[in-house]
Amino acid sequence: MDQKDFSKVLDNVMQDTMDTLASKGDEYASVDRLSNFKAAGLLEECIPEKALFGMVAKHIIALRAFIERIDQAEKTPQALSTIPDKDQWKEKTHDIIAYMILLWALIEERTVDAPTTDTVTLDIHSTEGYKGLMIYLASPYSNLSARVREARYIAVCIAAAKLIEKGIHVFSPIAHSHGISLHMQEKHDWTFWRKQDIPFLQQADGMLVLCLDGWEDSVGIKAERKFMLDRMCPVFYTTPDDVVETAAQLDKQIRWNRIING
């Protein structure tokens, strides 16, 4: 094949690939052109790149079988009839090329989003580029006994510490407010603290309820749960021992919702 003919092949392949990517994008993807692979990664519990490669693998396996048929036909002329036609070759090879472009897009996105030690700075006035998720950690608190309140405070602090150590962004209204309340001149109930907590509820992507003794009777938890459900945010329930595992499941649900909702 000379350069002129090769250039024609290249032009045809690239045009066909661009047409395929455009049509598939309109058919399947949301605002995020790579959302299908991210969703598949969540379902398969792997990174999007690995999910994509799994889709490519079936085409590679098919091509290997095609090539084996050519090899067999070279040795046995009767096997010529088993060689796939040009359209079958085109489907497999062009799909692989399209997948490789999408893989490169995933790598580009990952590389662009990844900070380096030379460029990371902390700007307290900006959250530009922040893509983390924030979990609202609800737990019971109010009780006539100061000992019970203190025990509940310690329990939720331990739970929040476990999550933060795992890199999970979490806000606990009890861990935040208990120490502050000790220095206030008056004691306040949920009606008062609600005004403090609502801005955090508005920013949270999901809610994790720490099921300590008394959680089912907590007025605050009931109100917080309703607030989050009204915002169509997922609410998960956990025990102190399972808090990290449950938070990981909640995180996955939040990310899935983001993909589905674009």
C-alpha atoms as one frame of an Amber mdcrd trajectory, in Angstrom:
protein
   0.000   0.000   0.000   1.498   3.330  -1.014   1.241   6.569   0.978  -1.698
   7.875  -1.044  -3.811   4.782  -0.428  -2.774   4.701   3.222  -3.865   8.313
   3.649  -7.286   7.397   2.258  -7.566   4.545   4.754  -6.544   6.861   7.574
  -9.055   9.524   6.549 -11.873   6.981   6.275 -11.061   5.396   9.632 -10.849
   8.726  11.462 -14.068  10.011   9.913 -15.893   6.803  10.778 -14.517   6.919
  14.325 -15.598  10.532  14.819 -19.073   9.703  13.508 -19.295   6.748  15.897
 -18.184   8.781  18.906 -20.628  11.549  18.065 -23.609   9.236  17.617 -22.838
   7.169  20.719 -22.336  10.333  22.722 -25.772  11.614  21.786 -27.312   8.216
  22.487 -25.780   7.227  25.812 -23.863   9.923  27.649 -25.092  12.703  29.932
 -23.376  16.057  30.384 -20.236  14.106  31.269 -19.110  12.405  28.046 -17.314
   9.735  30.094 -20.190   9.013  32.473 -20.893   5.512  31.107 -17.437   4.283
  32.101 -17.645   5.930  35.498 -21.022   4.286  36.104 -19.662   0.926  34.941
 -16.721   1.390  37.299 -19.094   1.898  40.209 -21.067  -1.231  39.295 -17.920
  -3.318  38.879 -16.150  -1.655  41.824 -13.159  -0.591  39.762 -11.728   2.540
  38.174 -13.392   3.797  34.943 -10.311   2.949  32.884 -10.517  -0.696  33.934
 -14.231  -0.814  33.174 -13.529   0.585  29.704 -10.786  -1.946  29.071 -13.221
  -4.729  29.912 -15.460  -3.462  27.127 -12.514  -3.328  24.735 -11.385  -6.841
  25.667 -14.315  -8.531  23.942 -13.366  -6.832  20.660  -9.716  -7.799  21.061
 -10.684 -11.414  21.721 -12.902 -11.386  18.632 -10.093  -9.939  16.507  -7.720
 -12.625  17.729 -10.221 -15.236  16.574 -10.467 -13.481  13.199  -6.683 -13.511
  12.820  -6.525 -17.182  13.761  -8.951 -17.900  10.915  -6.680 -16.109   8.455
  -3.731 -18.097   9.736  -5.700 -21.300   9.363  -6.759 -20.341   5.836  -3.107
 -19.848   4.874  -2.541 -23.486   5.740  -5.892 -24.881   4.648  -7.523 -23.171
   1.632 -10.868 -24.733   2.554 -10.914 -22.470   5.619 -11.140 -19.315   3.504
 -14.910 -19.293   3.881 -14.562 -18.868   7.668 -12.749 -15.528   7.415 -15.044
 -12.685   8.520 -16.128 -10.166   5.914 -14.839  -6.599   5.745 -17.775  -5.133
   7.661 -17.050  -7.395  10.641 -13.398  -6.338  10.652 -14.443  -2.726  10.394
 -16.829  -2.961  13.342 -14.239  -4.488  15.680 -11.221  -2.407  14.686 -13.033
   0.904  14.550 -14.724   0.298  17.903 -11.335  -0.385  19.458  -9.988   2.876
  18.046 -12.984   4.744  19.469 -12.470   3.102  22.865  -8.795   4.101  22.827
  -9.772   7.726  22.264 -12.201   7.505  25.180  -9.502   5.883  27.308  -7.168
   8.738  26.495  -9.913  11.181  27.495 -10.185   9.445  30.886  -6.428   9.673
  31.324  -6.457  13.328  30.303  -9.195  14.077  32.798  -7.390  12.214  35.570
  -4.113  13.974  34.784  -5.693  17.419  34.653  -7.506  16.871  37.944  -4.478
  15.463  39.768  -2.642  18.132  41.779   1.140  18.181  42.032   3.318  19.168
  44.970   4.589  22.124  42.958   1.170  23.612  42.259  -0.941  22.830  45.347
  -1.859  25.942  47.317  -4.557  26.521  49.875  -6.962  29.318  49.012  -9.471
  29.673  51.816 -11.634  31.929  49.661 -12.100  29.469  46.809 -13.349  25.911
  46.325 -12.543  25.881  42.613 -11.586  22.383  41.497 -12.982  20.776  44.656
 -14.797  17.599  43.664 -15.043  15.858  47.023 -18.252  14.696  48.624 -19.478
  15.849  52.001 -21.369  13.553  54.334 -23.567  14.877  57.119 -23.102  12.617
  60.139 -26.295  12.696  62.193 -26.471  11.236  65.701 -28.647  11.544  68.813
 -27.595  13.954  71.543 -30.306  15.489  73.731 -30.829  13.761  77.069 -31.498
  14.822  80.647 -28.303  13.103  81.704 -25.061  14.995  81.089 -23.248  11.641
  81.197 -25.372  10.323  78.311 -24.802  13.486  76.281 -21.058  13.219  76.838
 -21.042   9.533  75.845 -22.957  10.299  72.652 -20.558  13.130  71.870 -17.525
  10.894  72.302 -19.096   8.134  70.187 -19.775  10.422  67.233 -16.309  11.987
  67.515 -14.772   8.516  67.255 -16.955   7.738  64.229 -16.062  11.046  62.551
 -12.369  10.467  63.254 -12.513   7.084  61.512 -14.108   8.663  58.451 -11.716
  11.606  58.287  -8.727   9.256  58.563 -10.084   7.454  55.494 -10.201  10.711
  53.564 -13.978  11.121  53.798 -15.265  14.673  54.155 -17.714  14.646  57.043
 -19.559  17.160  59.195 -20.946  16.119  62.565 -23.196  18.756  64.169 -22.746
  17.128  67.590 -18.959  16.960  67.367 -19.005  20.580  66.210 -21.502  21.996
  68.728 -21.078  20.014  71.952 -17.927  21.817  73.065 -19.392  25.160  72.043
 -22.581  24.541  74.035 -20.576  24.089  77.231 -19.537  27.735  77.021 -22.989
  29.155  76.337 -24.949  30.877  79.082 -28.171  29.073  78.214 -29.015  25.536
  77.179 -30.639  25.199  73.782 -32.670  22.497  72.041 -32.901  21.452  68.393
 -34.994  24.503  67.486 -31.975  26.693  68.240 -29.285  24.455  66.734 -31.347
  23.861  63.614 -30.423  27.339  62.359 -26.749  26.449  62.711 -27.062  23.068
  61.028 -29.199  23.927  57.993 -26.341  25.500  55.966 -24.363  22.277  56.398
 -27.375  20.172  55.443 -27.760  22.292  52.306 -24.162  21.591  51.310 -24.118
  17.886  52.195 -24.323  15.259  49.439 -25.726  12.563  51.701 -26.502  11.755
  55.311 -25.153   9.013  57.535 -27.165   8.280  60.677 -25.090   6.894  63.544
 -27.520   4.565  65.284 -26.599   5.053  68.925 -29.112   4.272  71.656 -32.009
   6.679  71.361 -31.518   7.604  67.718 -35.035   6.555  66.734 -36.529   9.058
  69.190 -34.290  11.960  68.183 -36.274  14.981  67.001 -33.176  16.387  65.339
 -32.427  13.258  63.326 -36.018  13.056  62.118 -35.916  16.668  60.940 -32.473
  16.270  59.340 -33.549  13.093  57.571 -36.645  14.775  56.134 -34.575  17.754
  54.996 -32.116  15.521  53.127 -34.802  13.325  51.574 -36.635  16.434  50.385
 -33.383  17.369  48.614 -33.322  13.879  47.052 -30.097  13.040  48.900 -29.425
   9.473  50.075 -29.673   8.629  53.777 -27.841   5.569  55.135 -27.839   4.089
  58.643 -24.851   2.643  60.441 -23.472   1.367  63.719 -20.189   2.648  65.201
 -18.408  -0.549  64.142 -19.587  -0.348  60.516 -19.315   3.391  59.983 -16.432
   3.294  57.475 -17.937   0.516  55.358 -21.377   2.161  55.343 -19.865   5.535
  54.457 -18.115   3.910  51.493 -21.473   2.540  50.313 -23.065   5.961  50.770
 -20.222   7.571  48.852 -20.786   5.129  45.995 -24.528   5.900  45.962 -23.851
   9.646  45.911 -21.461   9.286  42.960 -23.953   7.082  41.140 -26.675   9.673
  41.647 -24.373  12.381  40.278 -23.728  10.354  37.143 -27.399   9.490  36.595
 -28.484  13.087  37.169 -25.714  14.507  35.005
